[in-house]
Amino acid sequence: TRLYDCYQRPDDSLPLGGNAPNNTGYCERDGPVCYSVSYEPYTICSGPKAGTFEGRKFETLEMHLKGRKRLSVHLKIDTEGSEWEVLDWLMNQPEELEKIRTLDMEVHVGWLAGSSQGGARHRMSEKERLEFDVDVLERVAKYFKCTGSSMEVLSEGWTNDPGGGKCNKKCNEPGIYTSGGWPVVQYAVSYVHPELLKSTR
């Protein structure tokens, strides 16, 4: 197991600081942070290109999928807007897609990240960028099977907030939102490769 995160400070994270129980063989289900298998922490993020941007180091997903076997990778992405070009690349690489067993990610619709500076998405208008992100999400959903998301619980919290979605009833119109007005700009979603759902008869 390899953990990559260039946004979370290692001092504030037991796993990224290398201080979580490692390779224990067993972890209690509701116990503290623990890794039953060996893990290695890296202060590196995944981005559309390798390099250092705004003081953070990025490497490409392509670099880390090399040599991986089919259905061998659990991929977790939470890269503050760097995910879109990475996902767009992945969805255009059938052989690389087949390596992904499960995919967990937090998406940031419309966000711009320093790692995408100079790229095509960075030069898009806000409308074009939103359309690009939605298209990527639709392609991901057509290939993988969604197993859950935080959208429902987040939307319930937003609608039931007497302060009007935590902005004192003076919310600016978001770039993308549901029919009820909830801004669909940041949420977590999980997917699984469809082959894992097939009958084993």
Phi, psi and chi 1 to 4 in degrees:
 res  aa     phi    psi   chi1   chi2   chi3   chi4
   1 THR       -  130.3  -60.0      -      -      -
   2 ARG  -122.2  127.4  -64.0  177.1 -179.4  175.4
   3 LEU  -106.2  125.2  -51.0  177.7      -      -
   4 TYR  -122.4  128.1  -64.8   89.3      -      -
   5 ASP  -162.3  118.4 -164.7  -33.7      -      -
   6 CYS  -104.9    2.7   65.4      -      -      -
   7 TYR  -102.6  -38.4  -75.1   89.3      -      -
   8 GLN   -76.2  129.8  176.9   69.9   53.0      -
   9 ARG   -72.7  129.9  -69.5 -180.0   51.4 -168.6
  10 PRO   -56.2  -31.1  -26.2   34.9      -      -
  11 ASP   -65.1  -23.7  -68.7  -13.5      -      -
  12 ASP  -101.8    5.7  -62.6  -28.7      -      -
  13 SER  -136.1  119.0  166.4      -      -      -
  14 LEU   -59.5  -46.6  -71.5  174.9      -      -
  15 PRO   -64.7  -47.1  -22.5   33.9      -      -
  16 LEU   -69.7  -25.4  -74.3  172.0      -      -
  17 GLY   -82.2   -2.4      -      -      -      -
  18 GLY    74.2   21.4      -      -      -      -
  19 ASN  -110.9    2.0  -62.7  -46.5      -      -
  20 ALA   -81.5  149.0      -      -      -      -
  21 PRO   -52.1  130.0  -27.5   35.2      -      -
  22 ASN  -123.4  131.4 -167.8  -14.6      -      -
  23 ASN    57.6   47.0 -160.8   20.5      -      -
  24 THR   -81.7  -18.3   61.5      -      -      -
  25 GLY    86.4  -26.7      -      -      -      -
  26 TYR  -154.9  140.0  171.8   79.5      -      -
  27 CYS  -131.8  139.5  -67.3      -      -      -
  28 GLU   -68.0  139.7  -65.6 -178.1   13.6      -
  29 ARG   -56.8  -46.5 -177.6  170.9 -178.6  177.2
  30 ASP  -108.4   21.5  -63.1  -41.2      -      -
  31 GLY   -85.2 -171.4      -      -      -      -
  32 PRO   -68.5  172.3   24.6  -32.9      -      -
  33 VAL   -55.0  129.3  175.7      -      -      -
  34 CYS  -158.5  144.3  168.8      -      -      -
  35 TYR  -120.7  117.3  -75.7   78.5      -      -
  36 SER   -73.9  -22.9   59.5      -      -      -
  37 VAL  -112.1  165.9  -63.3      -      -      -
  38 SER   -66.8  138.5  176.4      -      -      -
  39 TYR  -132.0  155.4   78.5   88.2      -      -
  40 GLU  -128.7  124.6  -58.0  169.1    0.6      -
  41 PRO   -91.6  142.6   30.4  -29.8      -      -
  42 TYR  -137.5  135.2  -60.1   89.1      -      -
  43 THR   -88.9   63.1   51.3      -      -      -
  44 ILE  -134.3  143.5  -60.4  170.9      -      -
  45 CYS  -113.7  164.7  -82.6      -      -      -
  46 SER   -95.4  132.2  177.8      -      -      -
  47 GLY  -144.5  177.0      -      -      -      -
  48 PRO   -68.8  -19.8   22.0  -31.4      -      -
  49 LYS  -149.3  153.8   53.5 -171.5  176.3 -177.4
  50 ALA   -79.5  144.4      -      -      -      -
  51 GLY   151.1 -177.3      -      -      -      -
  52 THR  -110.6  123.8  -59.4      -      -      -
  53 PHE  -130.8  126.8  -53.0   94.6      -      -
  54 GLU    52.3   37.6  -62.1  177.2  -14.5      -
  55 GLY    80.6    5.5      -      -      -      -
  56 ARG  -115.8  141.3  -63.9 -175.9  174.0   93.5
  57 LYS   -90.7  133.3 -175.1  176.9 -179.8 -179.5
  58 PHE  -124.1  145.5  -72.8   80.0      -      -
  59 GLU  -131.3  159.1  -66.2  178.3   -7.9      -
  60 THR   -86.1  153.8   65.6      -      -      -
  61 LEU   -63.6  -34.9 -179.4   58.7      -      -
  62 GLU   -55.8  -40.3 -178.4  179.3    9.8      -
  63 MET   -59.6  -36.8  -64.9  165.7   61.8      -
  64 HIS   -91.8  -11.8  -66.7  -79.6      -      -
  65 LEU   -91.1  -11.7  -71.1  178.5      -      -
  66 LYS   -59.3  130.6  -78.7 -175.8  178.8  178.1
  67 GLY    81.4   -2.8      -      -      -      -
  68 ARG   -78.8  145.3  -61.3  -73.9  178.7  178.9
  69 LYS   -86.3  166.7  -65.1 -179.6 -179.8  179.3
  70 ARG   -60.9  136.2 -174.2  172.3 -177.5  -87.1
  71 LEU    53.4   39.0  -62.7 -179.6      -      -
  72 SER  -110.9   -4.5   65.9      -      -      -
  73 VAL  -115.6  127.6  174.9      -      -      -
  74 HIS   -98.2  115.9  166.3   63.8      -      -
  75 LEU  -108.1  123.4  178.6   62.1      -      -
  76 LYS  -117.9  125.2 -178.2 -179.6 -178.1  -64.5
  77 ILE  -123.4  125.4  -59.8  177.2      -      -
  78 ASP  -150.0   82.0  179.7    6.3      -      -
  79 THR  -122.7   27.5   50.3      -      -      -
  80 GLU    54.1   44.0  -47.5  -58.6  -42.7      -
  81 GLY   101.0   -7.6      -      -      -      -
  82 SER   -81.7   -5.9  -65.5      -      -      -
  83 GLU   -73.5  -23.4   62.5  -92.7   23.8      -
  84 TRP   -68.4  -49.1  -59.8  109.4      -      -
  85 GLU   -66.8  -32.7  -67.5   95.1  -24.6      -
  86 VAL   -64.6  -47.1  174.5      -      -      -
  87 LEU   -67.1  -38.3  -70.8  169.2      -      -
  88 ASP   -61.2  -43.5 -179.4   50.8      -      -
  89 TRP   -61.3  -47.0  170.6   84.3      -      -
  90 LEU   -60.1  -42.5  179.4   62.2      -      -
  91 MET   -69.5  -12.6  -62.2  -48.0  -61.8      -
  92 ASN  -101.9   10.6  -71.9  -51.0      -      -
  93 GLN  -124.9   84.9  -52.8  -66.6  -34.3      -
  94 PRO   -53.8  -41.3  -24.3   33.5      -      -
  95 GLU   -66.7  -37.9  -70.6 -173.8    9.6      -
  96 GLU   -72.0  -37.1  -56.0  -61.3  -27.1      -
  97 LEU   -58.5  -38.0  -93.8  173.1      -      -
  98 GLU   -67.6  -12.5  -76.4  -63.2  -62.1      -
  99 LYS   -82.3  -17.9  -61.9  175.5 -178.2  178.9
 100 ILE   -84.6  117.3  -51.9  -60.4      -      -
 101 ARG   -86.4  -51.0  179.1 -176.7 -179.5   87.8
 102 THR  -138.3  150.1   46.1      -      -      -
 103 LEU  -134.4  119.2  169.8   63.3      -      -
 104 ASP  -116.7  133.9  -72.2  -16.9      -      -
 105 MET  -154.8  153.6   59.4 -178.5 -179.8      -
 106 GLU  -104.4  123.5 -177.1  174.0   82.2      -
 107 VAL   -99.6  150.5  -63.2      -      -      -
 108 HIS  -131.1   84.3  -52.2   81.2      -      -
 109 VAL   -66.6  124.0 -177.1      -      -      -
 110 GLY    85.6   -8.3      -      -      -      -
 111 TRP   -69.6  149.0  -71.7   29.3      -      -
 112 LEU  -111.0  134.8  -76.8  172.9      -      -
 113 ALA  -115.1  151.7      -      -      -      -
 114 GLY   -59.5  -30.4      -      -      -      -
 115 SER   -69.5  -14.3   61.2      -      -      -
 116 SER   -99.8    5.5   65.0      -      -      -
 117 GLN   -57.3  134.2  -71.0 -178.5    8.3      -
 118 GLY    87.9  -11.3      -      -      -      -
 119 GLY   -83.8  170.8      -      -      -      -
 120 ALA   -62.5  -42.2      -      -      -      -
 121 ARG   -65.6  -34.2 -176.0  174.3  172.3  -83.6
 122 HIS   -66.1  -26.5 -152.8  -82.7      -      -
 123 ARG   -89.3   -4.6  -63.9 -169.1  -62.4  -89.6
 124 MET   -74.5  156.9  -67.2  177.3 -177.4      -
 125 SER   -71.8  167.3   66.9      -      -      -
 126 GLU   -58.8  -42.7 -178.8 -177.0   11.5      -
 127 LYS   -63.4  -44.8 -179.9  176.0 -177.9  -66.7
 128 GLU   -63.7  -39.2  -69.5  170.8  -27.3      -
 129 ARG   -65.4  -41.6 -166.3  160.8   56.2 -111.2
 130 LEU   -64.3  -41.4  -69.5  171.5      -      -
 131 GLU   -64.9  -37.8  -70.5  173.2  -15.7      -
 132 PHE   -63.3  -47.1  177.1   87.4      -      -
 133 ASP   -63.7  -43.5  -64.3   -5.2      -      -
 134 VAL   -64.5  -40.2  169.9      -      -      -
 135 ASP   -61.4  -41.7  175.2   68.2      -      -
 136 VAL   -61.9  -45.9  169.5      -      -      -
 137 LEU   -61.0  -39.1  -76.6  174.0      -      -
 138 GLU   -66.6  -37.2  -71.2  177.5  -17.5      -
 139 ARG   -69.5  -38.4  -75.5 -173.9  -77.1  144.0
 140 VAL   -61.3  -44.2  169.3      -      -      -
 141 ALA   -68.6  -26.6      -      -      -      -
 142 LYS   -75.4  -30.0  -76.6 -179.6 -179.6  177.7
 143 TYR   -87.7  -49.6 -174.8   84.8      -      -
 144 PHE   -95.1  169.7  -66.0  101.5      -      -
 145 LYS  -107.6  127.4  -61.7  -62.4 -178.2 -177.3
 146 CYS   -75.4  131.1 -178.7      -      -      -
 147 THR  -108.7   -6.4   56.8      -      -      -
 148 GLY   160.8  163.7      -      -      -      -
 149 SER  -156.2  171.1   80.4      -      -      -
 150 SER   -95.8    8.1   62.6      -      -      -
 151 MET   -62.0  -43.9  -66.9 -179.8   73.7      -
 152 GLU   -64.8  -48.9 -176.5  175.3   -9.0      -
 153 VAL   -67.2  -35.7   66.2      -      -      -
 154 LEU   -67.8  -40.8  -71.2  173.6      -      -
 155 SER   -68.3  -35.6   62.7      -      -      -
 156 GLU   -64.5  -43.0  -73.7  175.8   -6.5      -
 157 GLY   -63.9  -36.4      -      -      -      -
 158 TRP   -69.9  -45.2 -173.8   85.2      -      -
 159 THR   -69.5  -33.9  -13.0      -      -      -
 160 ASN   -86.0   -0.7  -63.1  -30.5      -      -
 161 ASP   -76.3  115.9 -178.9    1.6      -      -
 162 PRO   -63.3  -17.9   22.5  -32.7      -      -
 163 GLY   -83.3    6.8      -      -      -      -
 164 GLY    74.4   55.0      -      -      -      -
 165 GLY    71.4   31.1      -      -      -      -
 166 LYS    63.9   26.6  -61.6 -177.7 -180.0  178.5
 167 CYS  -135.3   29.1   52.4      -      -      -
 168 ASN    55.3   39.6  -60.7  -41.8      -      -
 169 LYS    60.3   19.9  -61.3 -176.6  179.5  180.0
 170 LYS  -124.4   41.8  -63.6  179.5 -179.2  178.8
 171 CYS   -70.3  134.4  -55.5      -      -      -
 172 ASN   -71.7  149.4  -65.7  -36.6      -      -
 173 GLU   -65.3  121.4 -178.3  176.7   -3.7      -
 174 PRO   -71.7  160.9   26.4  -32.6      -      -
 175 GLY   -66.1  -30.9      -      -      -      -
 176 ILE  -145.8  134.5 -177.4  168.8      -      -
 177 TYR  -157.6  164.6   51.4   89.6      -      -
 178 THR   -81.3  175.2   64.8      -      -      -
 179 SER   -62.8  -24.4   57.9      -      -      -
 180 GLY   -85.2   -3.4      -      -      -      -
 181 GLY   100.0   -5.2      -      -      -      -
 182 TRP   -70.9  126.2  177.2   60.0      -      -
 183 PRO   -72.4  118.1   24.6  -31.1      -      -
 184 VAL   -91.5   66.1 -168.7      -      -      -
 185 VAL  -111.9  -20.5  -67.0      -      -      -
 186 GLN  -152.4  117.6 -175.9  177.8    0.6      -
 187 TYR  -162.5  164.9   60.0   92.5      -      -
 188 ALA  -102.8  145.7      -      -      -      -
 189 VAL  -148.5  145.9   59.8      -      -      -
 190 SER  -124.4  143.0  -61.3      -      -      -
 191 TYR  -134.0  160.2  -61.3   94.7      -      -
 192 VAL  -136.0  147.8   64.3      -      -      -
 193 HIS   -63.9  133.4 -168.3  -73.7      -      -
 194 PRO   -58.2  -27.4   17.9  -30.4      -      -
 195 GLU   -64.5  -27.7 -171.0  163.7  -43.7      -
 196 LEU   -71.7  -13.8  -60.0 -179.0      -      -
 197 LEU   -97.3   -5.0  -60.0  179.1      -      -
 198 LYS   -69.0  152.1  -69.7 -179.3 -180.0  178.6
 199 SER   -64.2  143.5  170.9      -      -      -
 200 THR   -99.2   15.6   54.8      -      -      -
 201 ARG   -63.5      -  -74.7 -178.2  -66.8  175.2
